[in-house]
């Protein structure tokens, strides 16, 4: 219950003018922020986004109400997250700094989008979040807010001097929660922090801030250690339509999934069992700080390998090269929080064209941390068996290759002649 000295300010006029939608996780930070906003005279609407984390959402809602939230929204965003964010990211080959499949970065825009919608429905004037001033999430949330509802003001306590002076760290927040009777599930600090959604589970901070510290096997929750993974692989088949996965089938036991969320959850399950999708890296945050992150992304890793394999048979060579020139930029746009931006609209429009007719099926073996393509077929295949064959002419006149090589060699010959003159000390004509 709310302590007597911290009851919400009452009065319809005061509340109508100070209504805020808080992105609330039920953790220590947002629980304390909820109470502090009430102390400042706000009516607080707690918003909890279900993006696939394993939480008891009913319990989270009850804690928010007990802390003083006037309304609690529990929003199931899993289908939208998979369809509109995860699948397009994988189709566009978005990998940040060649390793990170962007699980956290992809979840933030779908969370922010619904938060803005709730604020507009509730006629709130403020949006609030508990992201720190050192991380990427503050940028992702606030850039999304600015793009979707620039008229709403943002409250970010971890960037306020008064808040920072009052709460030096976790111990101060725990003491505040105890003093205020705030129900939280937090006690001693863990050796690292973690965040989970359908795409992945991430770990950072604490002991992981030493880049040479090796995480223990019991830290990982989604994936078996490859050393302990089954000694027999699992064969699966994934079907794609316009670069979107539409079916996964386990060829060993016949299990089949077609709905986006169920399909992705199944790939997480079977991939995790085989130790697939672990990444340990030091990355460059948008705010200019290097950060060590450890990630488990089993389902996303499987889809990434499967679709790249299918593109080899079904995507035009020059389209593939152009797409891959844009892919690092695409990943950076996502990572830095510009999902709702003109550049993202441009990139996605181009990618949708490249993904047209990327149809077909890829057969894969999952084995001890590896995703091994075993075969692929496509109704829009550009592969010509006769043309590729070393045993059949297939309409290819090999004598034509002489002229092809001669033309491509012209600039190499010219370059060598210039180098020869320079080595001989000859002056350039002119």
Secondary structure, DSSP 8 states (H G I E B T S, - for coil): ---GGG-----HHHHHHSEEEEE--SSHHHHHHHHHHHHTT-EEEEEEEESS----HHHHHHHHHHHT-SEEEEEE-HHHHIIIIIHHHHHTT--BTTTB--HHHHHHHHHHHHHHHHHHHHT-SEEEE---SSSSHHHHHHHHHHHH-TTSEEEEGGG-HHHHHH--SHHHHHHHHHHHT------S--SSEEEE-SS-EEEESGGGGSTT----GGG-SS---TTTS-SS-EEEEEEEETTEEEEEEETTT--EE-SHHHHHHHHHHHHHHTT--EEEEEEE-TTS-EEEEEEE-HHHHHHHHHHHHHHHHHS-HHHHHHHHHHHHHHHHHHHTT-SSSHHHHHHHHHHHHHHTT--EEEEEEEETTEEEEEEEE-TT----HHHH-SS--TT--TTHHHHHHHHHHHHHHHHHHHHHHHHTT-----
